[in-house]
Amino acid sequence: RHQLPTAETPHSPSNPHTATRAPRTLTIMAAQKPTVVVTRRIYPEAIARLQEHSHVVYNESEDKWSKDELREHLSQADAAVVMGTDAIDSNVVGEASRLKIVATVSVGYNNLDILALSKAGVMATNTPDVLTDTTADLAFTLLLSAARRVSAVERHLREGKWRGFSIVHADLFGMDVHHSTLGIVGMGRIGSAIARRARAFDMNVLYHNRNRLPEDEEKVIGAEYRGALSDLLREADHVVLVLPYSPATHHLIGAPELRLMKRTATLVNAGRGGLVDDVALAAALREGTIAAAGLDVYEGEPHVHPDLLAAPNTVLTPHVGSATERTRRAMVDLAVDNVLAVLAGQTPPCLINP
């Protein structure tokens, strides 16, 4: 607070009845910066951008805050930058009367209770587009690696089992990707990017989606629609999952669905943990129900079910679909853009709940 003297009419000889008064003071309240909570370590340049416009409460570690810690910090926040693993629900935002926006640094937002945020008048944002191609690259990497059994044959070599080239060494054989049929479940931005990559391998592309794409879009990406997931699973040589998780998609691929797939098929999950019943998948791989799997996401991650770790013909990566320096920086920058827009009284660029 600053106290400034104000000018008053002094005692004037021409007005002897005017008493001399002490100068009044005018209290000016310095504008208080809004508070932004950042729940996990991000790039220092992003923190600096936020600090130009706000007071930042920052968890500088990689350790995830507990729900109680989240609730406590958000109760004093005007905005929050959260990770995709931070569950923001009605219990967390119940006391956050000042909260205007929750910006998740992810394209998926099943960590956010959109209904609860909307009821509380809190905007929710995500970070789409900037990670599309990077995630599609990883999905296709998993497809190639699983189909061609890269992990298994590398382990064969490292363990000293390789005895030289053999034209009929079936233990090292994989499945062709080129000129095969790819089934994409979830034809959003990432699914479309995977379909574009498939064209370079002369693949026949099928897709299953909640809503069918317009015919002109199907022609552009070169994909045929299958209204029934079961039809896609039966026809595809390789199946890639790139759809969001929700209660409706929980265990979308379980034992019955795996039995529909070809015994030579590859399953890739680059979407979200919980889309696949991991225990059923491990059993299907052990029993030869399908040939291989490439996974970047898991139920209960970072914990991975022991059956899946022990399953043959798997390529497993630790949720690194967007993990390049350029893409992760772009994701953080977009989350900060969302927050700063709201603090400036504007609509954020990636609003989920308008």
N, C-alpha and C positions, 0 to 999 in steps of 0.2 A: 504494500500500500504506500502511496505517496501523498504527503500532505502539502498542499500549495497554498500560500497566503492569497487572499482575494483583496482587491482594492476596495477601500471604504472611504466615504467622504470624511475628510479630517475636520477637526474643529475649525470653524470659519469665523473670523472676526465679525463678518456681516450677519452672522446668525449666532448671537451669544447664547441662545437657548439650546443650541445643538451640543449635546454632550459628546465627548470623545469616547469612541467605542473601540474595544480591542479588535484587531483584525480577525475575521472568521477563517476557518480552514475548510477546504473542499477536499473530501476524500475521494480519490480515484482508485477504483479496483483494477489492478493489473489483470488482463485477460488470462484466465487459467487454461493452460494447455490440456487438451483431452489426454486420457490415459489409454495407451495401447498395450495389451498383453501379448507377448510372443512366447509360445509354449515350448519351443525347442530351439536349439542352436541353428541359426541361419547365417547368411553371408553378412559381414560387417557393413558392407556398402548399403545393404537394405535397411539395417538398423539405423545407419546414419540418415537415410532418407526419412524414416519415421521420426527420428529425433528432431528434425527440422520443424515438425508440425505437432509433436506430441511428447508427452512423458512416457517413456517406454519401460515397462516391467518385463524383464527378459530372463528366461531360463537358458543360461548359456551352456548348459550341459546337454548330453544326449539322453539323459535319464528322463523317462516319462513321468510327468506329474500324476499323482493320484487323483481320483475324482474329487476328494475333499480339497486338495490343493487347487485344482481347476476351479472349483466352486468359489473358493475364497478369493482367488485372484480376479476372476471374472466379475465378482460382486462389486468391484471397484473400477471396472473397465468401461470405456466407451467403445472400444473395438478390440478384436482379438485376431491374431494370426495363429492358426492351429495346424497341426499335421493330420494326415489322413488316419492316423492311429489314435487320435484324441476323440473320444466319444463325447459329443456335446448334445445333451438331452435336457429334458425339462428339469431334472434335479440340479443340473449344473447351472442352468440359466435362470432358475427360479428366483434368485435374489439379485440378479444382475439388472437392476432397474435402469441403469444408465447405458446399457449395452445397445449399440446401434447395428453392429455388423460382426459376423464371424466369417473370416476368410480362410478356407482350408487350402493348403498347398498341395493340391491333388486334383485330378479330373473327376475321380469318383468321390461321391459325398455321402456314402452310406454311414459314415461316422457322424453325420449331422441329423438330428431329429428335425426335419424341415417343418413338420406340423407344429412342433413345440416352439420353434424359433418364430414361425409366422404368427402364432397366437400371441407371442410376447412382443411382436412388432420389430423383430430383429432380422436384418437382411442376412442372407447366406450367399456366399460366392465360392466358386471353384476356379481351377486354372486349366481350362480346355485349350485345344489347338496347339499350344506351344510344345506339347509332349507327344503329339500324334505320331510323327514319323519316327521318333526315337523308340517309342514303344512298339510300333509296327516292326521296326528292325529287330528288336529283341524277340518278338513273337516268331518272326520268320527264322531267326537264329535257332530258337528252340525246335522249330519244326524240322529244319535241316539236320540239326545235331541229333535229335531223337530218332528220326527216320533212318539216318545213316549210322546210328549207334556210336556216335563219336566218343561218349564217355566210356562205353564198354570196351571199344577197341583201343582207346588210349590206355586204359587200365591194363589190358592184355599186354600191350607193349611195355609199360612201366614195370610190370611184374616179371618181365623176362620170359614171357611165354611165346613170343614171336620167333618162329623158326625160319622165316623167309617167305618169299612170295609163293602163293599157291592159288591156282586157278579155280579150285573147287573147295576152298576153305570156308564152308558155310557158316562157321561160328563167327566170322567177321562180316558176313553179309548184312546189308541193310535193305531198305526199300527205296525205290526211286521216288523223287519228288517231281521231276519234270514229266510232263504229259500225264500226270495223275489227276485225280479229282479232289479238290479242296472244299471242305464244308466250313463256312464261317458262321458262328452263332453270335449275333450281335453286329449288325451292319451299320454302325455309327461311323464317326470319323476314323477311328483306328481300324475298324473292320474294312472300311473302304481303302485305307492305305495298304493293308495286307493284300487285298484283292489286286491292287495295282502291281504289287511286287510279284504276285502269282502269275500275272500275264507274262512277265519276263521268263518264267519257267514253263510257259506253254501249258499251264494248268487249266483244267475245266473248273470253274468256280460256282459253287452253290452257296446259298445263304438262307438262314432262318432268322427272322426278326419279329418283334412284336407287331410292327406295321410294315407292310410291303413298301418298297421304294417306288417312286414314279418310274414309269417305263423308260423315260429318257435317261434317268440316272442309272438304271440297271444296264442300259446299253453302254454308257460311258465307262462304268467299272467292269463291264463284261461278266455279270453274275446272274444266275438264275435263281428265282425264289422257290423255296420249299415251305409251304404253309405248315406242314407237320414236321416237328423236330425228328420224329422217328424215321421219316423218309430220308432226311439228310444223313442221319447216322448210318442208315443201311447203304447208302450210295457212296459216301465219301471214303477216300483212301486215307485222308488226313482231316482231322477236325480241330479247329481253333476256336476257343472261347474268349470273347472280348466284350462281354456285356457286364453291366453293373450288378452288384449283389443287392438283393432285397429278400424279404420273406418269401416272395413269390418265386424267386429263382434259387432258393436254398436246395442244395443237392439236385440241381437240374440234371446232373449226370451222376447216376447211381448205378447199382448193380444191374437193374433191368435195362437201362440205356446202354451200358457197356456191352451187354450181351447182343444188342442189335448191331453193333459195329463189326466190321470185318476183322478176322483174326490177324490180318496183316496191317491193321490200322494204327495210326499214331494219334494220340490226344494231346493237345497243347492247351494249357490254361494260362492266359496272360491277362485275365480279367480281374477276378477277386477270389480270395479264399472263401470256401463255402458253396461255390457253384458246383464243386465236385465233392462227392463223398470220398475222402482220401483213403479211408479203410477199404472201401469197395474197390477203388482203383488199384490199390496195392495187391489185393487178392486177384483181380483180373490180370495183372501183369505176371504174378506168380503162376497162375493157372494157364496162361497163354490165351486168355479171352481176347486180348488185343496185344499188339506187338510192342508198343513203346509209348512213352509219355514224356513230355517236356513241360515243366511246371516252374512258374515264377511266383506263384501265390499259393497260400495254404490256409486251411482252417486253423484258427488259434495261433497264427504266426506271432512272434518269431519261433514258436515251438512247432516242430514238424513231427507228425506221427511216426514212431519207430518202424512200423510196417512199411511206410513209404520210403524211409531211408534205406531199408534193406531190400526193397523191390528191385528186380532186375530191369535192365533196359530203360533206365530213367535218366533224364538230364534235369538237374535241379539247380535253380538259381534263387538267391535270397531277395526277392521283390526288387529287382533292379531294372524294371522296364523303362524307366525314365532316367536311368543313372548315367548321364553324361554331364560334364561340367556346364556346357552351354545350356542344356535343357533345364537342369536343376536351377541355374541362375534365372532363367527366363520364368520358371514357375514361381520362384520367390518374388521376382519383380512384379509379376502380374498380381499376386496376392497383395503386395504393397500398393499397387495401383488401385485395387478395389477398395482398400481401407482409406487411402488418401482421398479418393473420390467422395466417399461417404462423409468423411470429416469436413470436406469442403461443401457439403450440402448438395452433392451431385449423385446421379444414379451410377452405381459401379458398373464397369464394362461386362462383368460376368455374373450378373444377378440370377440366382436360381429361383427365388420366390418373389416375383414382382407383385 
